[in-house]
């Protein structure tokens, strides 16, 4: 239907924010977890797929703080 809207939410299993005392060990643990997921960065390509399918971007109507 022309003029409709779509909202898309996807996981990015390679995007974590972790504050730890041992950064090297944290990288090993996070890397091992992401390695268990077939396509940990798949959500990063969703926007491009939608644009390729003919969707267009519009400005957000979200409330913004001054």
C-alpha positions as CSV (number, residue, x, y, z in Angstrom):
1,X,0.0,0.0,0.0
2,X,1.6,3.3,-1.0
3,X,2.1,5.8,1.7
4,X,2.3,3.2,4.5
5,X,5.0,3.0,7.1
6,X,7.2,0.2,8.4
7,X,9.1,-0.2,11.7
8,X,11.9,-2.7,11.8
9,X,13.8,-4.0,14.8
10,X,16.7,-6.4,14.5
11,X,19.3,-7.8,16.8
12,X,23.0,-7.0,16.3
13,X,24.8,-9.7,18.2
14,X,28.2,-8.1,17.6
15,X,27.1,-4.8,19.2
16,X,27.6,-4.8,23.0
17,X,28.6,-2.1,25.4
18,X,30.3,-3.6,28.4
19,X,32.4,-2.0,31.0
20,X,34.8,-4.5,32.6
21,X,38.0,-4.5,34.6
22,X,39.7,-6.8,32.1
23,X,39.0,-5.6,28.5
24,X,41.0,-8.4,26.9
25,X,39.0,-11.1,28.6
26,X,35.7,-9.3,27.8
27,X,36.6,-9.3,24.1
28,X,37.2,-13.1,24.2
29,X,33.9,-13.7,25.9
30,X,31.9,-11.4,23.6
31,X,33.6,-12.8,20.5
32,X,32.9,-16.4,21.5
33,X,29.2,-15.6,22.0
34,X,28.9,-13.8,18.7
35,X,30.6,-16.8,17.0
36,X,27.7,-19.0,18.0
37,X,25.2,-16.9,15.9
38,X,25.0,-17.7,12.2
39,X,24.8,-14.1,11.1
40,X,25.5,-11.8,14.0
41,X,25.5,-8.6,11.9
42,X,22.5,-9.5,9.7
43,X,20.4,-6.6,11.1
44,X,22.9,-4.1,9.8
45,X,21.8,-4.9,6.2
46,X,18.0,-4.6,6.7
47,X,17.9,-0.9,5.8
48,X,19.6,-1.5,2.5
49,X,17.3,-4.4,1.6
50,X,14.3,-2.2,2.2
51,X,15.7,0.6,0.1
52,X,16.5,-1.9,-2.7
53,X,12.8,-3.1,-2.5
54,X,11.6,0.5,-3.1
55,X,11.1,1.8,0.4
56,X,12.2,5.4,1.0
57,X,13.4,7.1,4.2
58,X,11.4,9.9,5.8
59,X,12.3,12.3,8.6
60,X,11.6,10.9,12.1
61,X,8.7,12.3,14.0
62,X,10.1,11.4,17.3
63,X,10.0,14.0,20.0
64,X,13.4,15.6,20.5
65,X,14.8,17.4,23.5
66,X,16.1,20.9,22.9
